[in-house]
Amino acid sequence: MASFSTLSDIDLEKQVAALSRELAALRKAVSKRGGAYYEDGRDAALDTYSDLAGRLRDAMPAIRKQGRVIEKSARDHPAAAAAVGLVVLGLVASLLFSRR
């Protein structure tokens, strides 16, 4: 009877060893794939950032021109600019408080 239990213990030890080797191989494969996915994501984010930076660089003259127009309008009509500012603040405040 003791020899039978010894055989099953040996079989279990072999199975555990085989599973441990298989698990190590799987961990290594997942590690490689995870690194590749990370690099792909990083490259995609860098491409998106570069594209966005290029578009902003091209749009900056128009943005500056519109900013100057708005600034001139605010200087010419300070009361209207203050009223618009208060309306915008009121809208933002109402949005913030309505979410609660």
Secondary structure, DSSP 4 states (H G I P E B T S, - for coil): -HHHHHHHHHHHHHHHHHHHHHHHHHHHHHHHHHHHHHHHHHHHHHHHHHHHHHHHHHHHHHHHHHHHHHHHHHHH-HHHHHHHHHHHHHHHHHHHHHT-
